[in-house]
Amino acid sequence: MYRVWNFLSAYSLLLIFGAIAALIWANVDADSYHHFVEFVIWDHAPIGHLHAAEEGHEAYRTLTLHYLVNDLLMALFFAMAAKEVWEAIILENGSLRGKKAATPLVATAGGMFGPIAVYLGLAAFLGSETYSAVANGWAIPTATDIAFSYLVGRLVFGAGHPAVRFLLLLAIADDAAGLIILAVFYPSGELAPEWLLLSVFAAAAVFLLANWLPRKLDRGNQDRPTSTWVRRTLSFWPYLLAACFSWYGFMMAGIHPALGLLPIVPTIPHADRAFGIFSEAEQYLTDLLNQIEHGLKYPVEVILFFFGLLNAGVEFGSIGNATWLVLAGLLIGKPFGILLFGWIAAKPLKLGLPQGMRIIDLFAIGCVAAIGFTVSLFIASVAFDPGPVQDAAKMGALFSFFAAALSFIVGRLIKVQKIEN
C-alpha cells in the first residue's frame, strides 16, 4: 500500500488540490477565475489558439495560460501514460501481450461501449435538442483514472486479489484506447495531415541517429564506445529536440498537440522488461526511457496541479444534463459493459478468468473503473467549447469520485473476499 500511496501523493494529490482550489475560486469570484484561466502570455505567438483570418487581418495564434498547460505541458503527462502502454504491448513480458490479457482487453471494450451507449441513449431520450448539444461528449465517460482506480481496487479487493491485476490491465488498455480517441475524434482545429510528416520525420531521425546507428557501429564491440558516448554526452537532448518538432507537427496538423510526444516515446532506448507503473523495482532500471520518466516526476506533479486549477473551476449552478449523462455513462455503462463483455470473453469465448476471480467480481471492477476524473476532465475540455455544456460535463467528471463509494457498497453486496497478500 505504501508504494501505491507514494504514487498517488506524487501524481494525484496536487491534482486534487488544484481541482478543489478551482471549484472554490470559480464559485467565489467566477470573473477573476476565468480571467486567470485565459490570461494571455503572448499574442501573435508561433504557438497557441488559432484565430481565423478576418477581413483585413491575417490568421494568428494566441498563447494563453490555459493553452500552455492543456496543450503543451500536458504532453508530458500523456507521454508518461504512453510509456506504460508501449512497454505493456512491446516487451516480451508486457502485461497486454498473450492470452493473459485477452479477457481484460475484451472487458475494456465493454467498459467503453457501455458508457457510450448509456450516454448517447439517454441523450436521445431527452430529445433532439439535448442530443445535439451534448452528443460530442460521448467519449467523456469512457475514461478510467488509473491511479485512483488502482487505489480503490486494492481497498475493495485487497492487494493480493487477482481482480486488482485484472483492473490494472483494463486501465492500461483503457488509456491506450483513450489516446486513440483523442487523436482521431477530437482534432484541435482544421486538419492538415501533411504536417504529421514532420512528426514522422522527427521520430525516424532521432531513432536512426541516436538509437539504431550507435548500436550498429558498436556491433561486435562489448565496450559499446559509440552508444556510451551518445548516452553520456547527448543524453536526452536529441529526443527533446525531436519531441519539439513532433509536438509542432501535431499542432499544425490540427490533432490535439497534447498527444504530440507519442511518436517519440517508442524511439527512446528502453529496458527489455517492465515491472509496471506501481512497481518499486522500476526505479532501479537504468535505461534512458525510465530515467526520463523519473526525471519528469516533479514537473508533472506541478503540471497536474495547474491542470486541475485551470480545468475544474466550474460553478455549482452549471450542473445540467451533461453532468447526469456523464455520471450515468460512468456509473451505469462502465459496470454493466465490463460485466457483459467480460462474461462473453470468459464463458462463450472460453478465454477464462484469473484463478480466484468470479464473474460477479467483474461488476465490482466496473464500478471501480468508473472513476474517470483526470482523462474525463481533459476530454470534456476538448469535446465542448467553453460554456455551460462544458462546465456541466466537467462537473460530471468531478462527481465520478462517487464511484469509489459505490465500489465499496457493491463489494459488500456481492461478498468480495479480500485477499491482502
C-alpha positions as CSV (number, residue, x, y, z in Angstrom):
1,M,0.0,0.0,0.0
2,Y,2.9,2.3,0.7
3,R,4.0,2.2,-3.0
4,V,0.5,3.0,-4.2
5,W,0.1,5.8,-1.7
6,N,3.5,7.2,-2.7
7,F,2.4,7.1,-6.4
8,L,-0.8,8.9,-5.6
9,S,1.0,11.6,-3.5
10,A,3.3,12.1,-6.4
11,Y,0.9,12.3,-9.2
12,S,-2.6,12.9,-7.9
13,L,-2.8,14.8,-4.6
14,L,-1.7,18.0,-6.2
15,L,-4.2,17.5,-9.0
16,I,-7.0,17.2,-6.3
17,F,-5.7,20.3,-4.5
18,G,-5.8,22.2,-7.8
19,A,-9.3,21.0,-8.6
20,I,-10.6,21.9,-5.1
21,A,-9.0,25.4,-5.3
22,A,-10.5,25.9,-8.8
23,L,-14.0,24.9,-7.6
24,I,-13.8,27.3,-4.6
25,W,-12.4,30.2,-6.7
26,A,-14.9,29.8,-9.5
27,N,-17.8,29.8,-7.1
28,V,-16.5,32.8,-5.1
29,D,-15.4,35.0,-8.0
30,A,-16.1,33.5,-11.4
31,D,-14.9,36.5,-13.4
32,S,-11.4,36.6,-11.8
33,Y,-11.1,32.9,-12.2
34,H,-11.9,32.9,-15.9
35,H,-9.6,35.9,-16.4
36,F,-6.8,33.9,-14.8
37,V,-7.5,30.8,-17.0
38,E,-7.5,32.8,-20.2
39,F,-4.6,35.0,-19.2
40,V,-2.7,36.0,-22.4
41,I,1.0,35.2,-22.2
42,W,1.9,36.1,-25.8
43,D,-0.3,37.5,-28.5
44,H,0.5,36.8,-32.2
45,A,2.7,33.9,-31.0
46,P,4.1,31.0,-33.0
47,I,2.0,28.6,-30.9
48,G,-1.3,28.8,-29.3
49,H,-5.0,29.1,-30.0
50,L,-5.6,29.8,-33.7
51,H,-7.7,32.8,-34.7
52,A,-9.1,32.5,-38.2
53,A,-8.2,35.2,-40.7
54,E,-10.7,38.0,-41.0
55,E,-11.1,40.8,-43.5
56,G,-8.1,43.0,-43.2
57,H,-6.4,40.7,-40.7
58,E,-4.3,37.6,-41.2
59,A,-4.7,34.4,-39.0
60,Y,-2.7,34.5,-35.8
61,R,-2.2,32.5,-32.7
62,T,-2.5,33.5,-29.0
63,L,-0.6,31.7,-26.3
64,T,-2.8,31.7,-23.1
65,L,-2.1,30.1,-19.7
66,H,-4.8,27.5,-20.5
67,Y,-3.2,26.6,-23.8
68,L,0.2,26.4,-22.2
69,V,-1.0,23.8,-19.6
70,N,-3.6,21.8,-21.6
71,D,-1.9,21.7,-25.0
72,L,1.8,22.0,-24.3
73,L,2.7,20.8,-20.8
74,M,0.1,18.0,-20.5
75,A,2.0,16.4,-23.4
76,L,4.5,15.3,-20.7
77,F,1.7,13.6,-18.8
78,F,0.4,11.8,-21.9
79,A,3.9,10.8,-22.8
80,M,4.3,9.0,-19.4
81,A,1.0,7.2,-20.0
82,A,2.1,6.3,-23.5
83,K,5.4,4.9,-22.0
84,E,3.4,2.4,-19.8
85,V,1.2,1.4,-22.7
86,W,4.2,1.0,-25.1
87,E,6.0,-1.3,-22.6
88,A,2.9,-3.3,-21.9
89,I,2.5,-4.0,-25.6
90,I,6.0,-4.3,-27.0
91,L,8.0,-6.1,-24.2
92,E,8.1,-9.9,-24.1
93,N,6.7,-9.9,-20.6
94,G,4.3,-7.0,-21.3
95,S,1.0,-7.1,-19.5
96,L,-1.0,-6.6,-22.6
97,R,0.5,-9.5,-24.5
98,G,-0.7,-13.0,-24.8
99,K,-3.7,-14.9,-23.5
100,K,-3.5,-13.4,-20.0
101,A,-4.6,-10.1,-21.4
102,A,-7.4,-11.4,-23.6
103,T,-10.3,-11.2,-21.2
104,P,-9.2,-7.8,-19.7
105,L,-9.0,-6.4,-23.3
106,V,-12.4,-7.6,-24.2
107,A,-13.8,-6.2,-20.9
108,T,-12.1,-2.9,-21.7
109,A,-14.2,-2.8,-24.9
110,G,-17.3,-3.3,-22.8
111,G,-16.1,-0.5,-20.5
112,M,-16.1,1.8,-23.4
113,F,-19.1,0.8,-25.5
114,G,-21.3,0.6,-22.3
115,P,-20.8,4.2,-21.3
116,I,-21.1,5.4,-24.9
117,A,-24.4,3.5,-25.3
118,V,-25.8,4.9,-22.0
119,Y,-24.6,8.4,-22.6
120,L,-26.0,8.7,-26.2
121,G,-29.1,6.6,-25.4
122,L,-30.2,8.8,-22.5
123,A,-29.3,11.9,-24.5
124,A,-31.6,10.8,-27.3
125,F,-34.3,10.0,-24.8
126,L,-34.1,13.6,-23.5
127,G,-34.9,14.9,-27.0
128,S,-33.1,16.0,-30.2
129,E,-32.2,19.5,-28.8
130,T,-30.4,17.9,-25.8
131,Y,-28.8,15.3,-28.0
132,S,-27.4,17.8,-30.4
133,A,-26.0,19.9,-27.6
134,V,-24.2,17.0,-25.8
135,A,-23.5,14.3,-28.4
136,N,-19.9,15.3,-28.9
137,G,-19.1,14.4,-25.4
138,W,-19.7,10.7,-25.9
139,A,-16.1,9.8,-25.1
140,I,-16.0,11.6,-21.7
141,P,-17.4,8.6,-19.7
142,T,-15.2,6.1,-21.4
143,A,-12.1,7.2,-19.4
144,T,-10.7,5.4,-16.3
145,D,-8.3,7.3,-13.9
146,I,-5.7,4.6,-13.5
147,A,-4.2,5.9,-10.2
148,F,-7.4,6.4,-8.2
149,S,-9.0,3.3,-9.6
150,Y,-6.0,1.2,-8.7
151,L,-6.0,2.5,-5.1
152,V,-9.8,1.9,-4.7
153,G,-9.4,-1.5,-6.2
154,R,-6.9,-2.5,-3.6
155,L,-9.1,-1.3,-0.9
156,V,-12.1,-3.1,-2.2
157,F,-10.5,-6.4,-3.1
158,G,-7.3,-6.4,-1.1
159,A,-3.8,-6.1,-2.5
160,G,-3.4,-9.8,-3.3
161,H,-6.7,-10.3,-5.1
162,P,-6.4,-11.3,-8.8
163,A,-9.1,-8.7,-9.6
164,V,-6.6,-5.9,-8.8
165,R,-4.3,-7.2,-11.5
166,F,-7.2,-7.5,-13.9
167,L,-8.2,-3.9,-13.1
168,L,-4.7,-2.6,-13.8
169,L,-4.6,-4.4,-17.2
170,L,-8.0,-2.9,-18.0
171,A,-7.0,0.6,-17.0
172,I,-3.8,0.5,-19.1
173,A,-5.8,-0.7,-22.1
174,D,-8.4,2.0,-21.5
175,D,-5.6,4.6,-21.5
176,A,-4.4,3.3,-24.9
177,A,-7.9,3.5,-26.3
178,G,-8.3,7.0,-24.8
179,L,-5.2,8.2,-26.6
180,I,-6.5,6.9,-29.9
181,I,-9.9,8.5,-29.4
182,L,-8.4,11.9,-28.6
183,A,-6.2,11.8,-31.7
184,V,-9.0,10.6,-34.1
185,F,-12.2,12.1,-32.9
186,Y,-11.1,15.4,-31.2
187,P,-8.9,17.4,-33.5
188,S,-7.8,20.7,-32.2
189,G,-8.5,22.6,-35.4
190,E,-8.9,22.2,-39.2
191,L,-7.0,19.1,-40.2
192,A,-3.8,19.4,-42.2
193,P,-2.4,15.9,-42.1
194,E,0.6,16.7,-44.2
195,W,2.1,18.3,-41.1
196,L,2.2,14.8,-39.5
197,L,5.1,14.1,-41.8
198,L,7.2,16.4,-39.6
199,S,6.4,14.2,-36.6
200,V,7.2,11.0,-38.5
201,F,10.4,12.5,-39.8
202,A,11.4,13.7,-36.2
203,A,10.7,10.2,-34.8
204,A,12.5,8.4,-37.6
205,A,15.5,10.7,-37.5
206,V,16.1,10.5,-33.8
207,F,15.7,6.7,-33.7
208,L,18.1,6.2,-36.6
209,L,20.8,8.7,-35.4
210,A,20.7,8.4,-31.7
211,N,19.5,4.8,-31.2
212,W,19.9,2.5,-34.1
213,L,23.1,3.9,-35.7
214,P,25.2,3.8,-32.4
215,R,24.2,0.2,-31.8
216,K,25.1,-0.7,-35.3
217,L,28.5,0.9,-35.1
218,D,29.1,-0.9,-31.8
219,R,28.1,-4.3,-33.1
220,G,30.7,-6.9,-32.1
221,N,32.3,-4.5,-29.6
222,Q,31.3,-5.3,-26.0
223,D,32.6,-1.9,-24.8
224,R,30.0,-0.1,-26.9
225,P,32.0,3.1,-27.2
226,T,29.7,4.9,-29.6
227,S,26.5,4.1,-27.7
228,T,28.2,5.1,-24.4
229,W,29.3,8.4,-25.9
230,V,25.9,9.2,-27.2
231,R,24.3,8.3,-23.9
232,R,26.7,10.3,-21.7
233,T,27.3,13.3,-23.9
234,L,24.0,13.8,-25.7
235,S,21.7,12.2,-23.1
236,F,18.1,13.0,-23.7
237,W,18.7,16.2,-25.8
238,P,18.2,14.6,-29.2
239,Y,14.9,13.2,-28.1
240,L,13.8,16.5,-26.6
241,L,14.6,18.2,-29.9
242,A,12.6,15.6,-31.8
243,A,9.8,16.0,-29.3
244,C,9.6,19.7,-30.0
245,F,9.3,19.1,-33.8
246,S,6.8,16.3,-33.3
247,W,4.6,18.5,-31.0
248,Y,4.7,21.3,-33.5
249,G,3.7,18.9,-36.3
250,F,0.7,17.8,-34.3
251,M,-0.3,21.3,-33.6
252,M,-0.1,22.3,-37.2
253,A,-1.8,19.1,-38.3
254,G,-4.9,20.0,-36.2
255,I,-4.5,17.0,-34.0
256,H,-4.5,17.7,-30.3
257,P,-0.9,18.7,-29.5
258,A,-1.0,17.2,-26.0
259,L,-0.5,13.9,-27.9
260,G,2.4,15.3,-29.8
261,L,5.1,13.4,-28.0
262,L,3.6,10.0,-28.5
263,P,5.6,9.2,-31.7
264,I,8.9,9.9,-29.9
265,V,8.3,7.6,-26.9
266,P,9.0,4.3,-28.8
267,T,12.2,5.7,-30.2
268,I,13.9,6.1,-26.8
269,P,16.1,3.3,-25.6
270,H,14.2,1.2,-23.1
271,A,14.7,-1.8,-20.8
272,D,13.9,-5.3,-22.0
273,R,11.4,-5.7,-19.2
274,A,8.9,-3.6,-17.3
275,F,7.8,-4.1,-13.7
276,G,4.7,-1.8,-14.0
277,I,3.7,1.7,-13.1
278,F,3.3,0.9,-9.4
279,S,6.4,-1.3,-9.0
280,E,9.2,-0.3,-6.7
281,A,11.7,-2.2,-8.8
282,E,11.2,0.0,-11.9
283,Q,13.1,2.9,-10.3
284,Y,16.3,0.9,-10.5
285,L,16.2,0.4,-14.2
286,T,18.9,2.4,-15.9
287,D,17.6,2.7,-19.4
288,L,17.1,6.2,-20.8
289,L,13.3,5.9,-21.1
290,N,12.9,5.1,-17.4
291,Q,15.4,7.8,-16.4
292,I,13.4,10.3,-18.4
293,E,10.2,9.2,-16.7
294,H,11.6,9.6,-13.2
295,G,13.1,12.9,-14.2
296,L,9.7,14.1,-15.1
297,K,8.1,13.1,-11.8
298,Y,8.2,16.5,-10.1
299,P,7.5,18.6,-13.2
300,V,4.4,16.5,-13.9
301,E,3.3,17.0,-10.3
302,V,3.2,20.7,-10.8
303,I,1.6,20.4,-14.2
304,L,-1.2,18.3,-12.8
305,F,-1.8,20.9,-10.1
306,F,-2.3,23.6,-12.7
307,F,-4.3,21.2,-14.9
308,G,-6.8,20.8,-12.0
309,L,-6.7,24.5,-11.3
310,L,-7.4,25.6,-14.9
311,N,-10.0,22.9,-15.8
312,A,-12.0,22.1,-12.7
313,G,-13.3,25.6,-12.0
314,V,-17.0,25.2,-12.7
315,E,-19.9,26.8,-10.8
316,F,-22.2,24.6,-9.0
317,G,-25.1,26.3,-10.8
318,S,-23.8,24.9,-14.0
319,I,-24.9,21.3,-13.2
320,G,-27.1,20.2,-16.1
321,N,-28.0,17.4,-18.5
322,A,-24.4,16.8,-19.4
323,T,-23.5,16.2,-15.8
324,W,-26.0,13.4,-15.3
325,L,-25.2,11.9,-18.7
326,V,-21.5,11.7,-17.9
327,L,-22.3,10.2,-14.5
328,A,-24.8,7.7,-15.9
329,G,-22.3,6.6,-18.5
330,L,-19.7,6.0,-15.9
331,L,-21.7,4.6,-13.0
332,I,-24.1,2.5,-15.1
333,G,-22.4,2.0,-18.5
334,K,-19.0,1.0,-17.1
335,P,-20.0,-1.7,-14.7
336,F,-22.6,-3.3,-16.9
337,G,-20.4,-3.0,-20.0
338,I,-17.4,-4.6,-18.3
339,L,-19.6,-7.3,-16.8
340,L,-21.3,-8.2,-20.1
341,F,-18.1,-8.2,-22.2
342,G,-16.1,-9.9,-19.5
343,W,-18.7,-12.7,-19.3
344,I,-18.7,-13.1,-23.1
345,A,-14.9,-13.4,-23.0
346,A,-14.7,-15.8,-20.1
347,K,-17.6,-18.1,-20.9
348,P,-18.8,-18.2,-24.6
349,L,-15.3,-17.4,-25.9
350,K,-13.8,-19.6,-23.2
351,L,-10.9,-17.2,-22.5
352,G,-11.4,-17.7,-18.8
353,L,-10.8,-15.5,-15.7
354,P,-7.8,-15.4,-13.4
355,Q,-7.9,-18.1,-10.8
356,G,-9.7,-16.8,-7.7
357,M,-12.0,-14.4,-9.6
358,R,-15.7,-14.8,-10.1
359,I,-17.9,-13.4,-12.9
360,I,-19.7,-11.1,-10.4
361,D,-16.4,-9.6,-9.5
362,L,-16.4,-8.0,-12.9
363,F,-19.2,-5.8,-11.9
364,A,-17.3,-4.5,-8.9
365,I,-14.3,-3.9,-11.2
366,G,-16.5,-1.9,-13.4
367,C,-17.6,0.3,-10.5
368,V,-14.0,0.9,-9.6
369,A,-13.1,1.7,-13.2
370,A,-15.9,4.3,-13.3
371,I,-13.6,6.8,-11.6
372,G,-12.9,9.0,-14.7
373,F,-11.6,12.2,-13.2
374,T,-8.3,13.2,-14.9
375,V,-8.8,12.0,-18.5
376,S,-12.6,12.7,-18.3
377,L,-11.8,16.3,-17.4
378,F,-9.4,16.5,-20.3
379,I,-11.8,15.1,-22.8
380,A,-14.6,17.4,-21.6
381,S,-12.3,20.4,-22.2
382,V,-11.7,19.4,-25.8
383,A,-15.2,18.0,-26.6
384,F,-17.1,21.2,-25.9
385,D,-16.4,24.9,-26.4
386,P,-16.2,26.9,-23.1
387,G,-19.6,27.4,-21.8
388,P,-22.5,25.8,-19.8
389,V,-22.3,22.4,-21.6
390,Q,-18.6,22.1,-21.0
391,D,-19.0,23.1,-17.4
392,A,-21.8,20.6,-16.8
393,A,-19.7,17.8,-18.4
394,K,-16.7,18.7,-16.2
395,M,-18.9,18.5,-13.1
396,G,-19.9,15.0,-14.1
397,A,-16.2,14.1,-14.4
398,L,-15.6,15.5,-10.9
399,F,-18.6,13.7,-9.5
400,S,-17.2,10.4,-10.8
401,F,-15.4,10.1,-7.4
402,F,-18.8,8.8,-6.1
403,A,-17.9,5.6,-8.0
404,A,-15.4,4.9,-5.1
405,A,-18.3,4.8,-2.6
406,L,-20.4,2.7,-5.0
407,S,-17.5,0.3,-5.3
408,F,-17.4,-0.4,-1.6
409,I,-21.1,-0.9,-1.4
410,V,-21.1,-3.3,-4.3
411,G,-18.1,-5.1,-2.8
412,R,-20.1,-5.7,0.3
413,L,-23.3,-6.7,-1.5
414,I,-21.5,-9.3,-3.7
415,K,-19.5,-10.5,-0.7
416,V,-16.0,-9.9,-2.1
417,Q,-13.4,-11.9,-0.2
418,K,-10.5,-9.6,0.4
419,I,-7.0,-11.1,-0.2
420,E,-4.3,-8.9,1.3
421,N,-1.2,-10.9,0.3
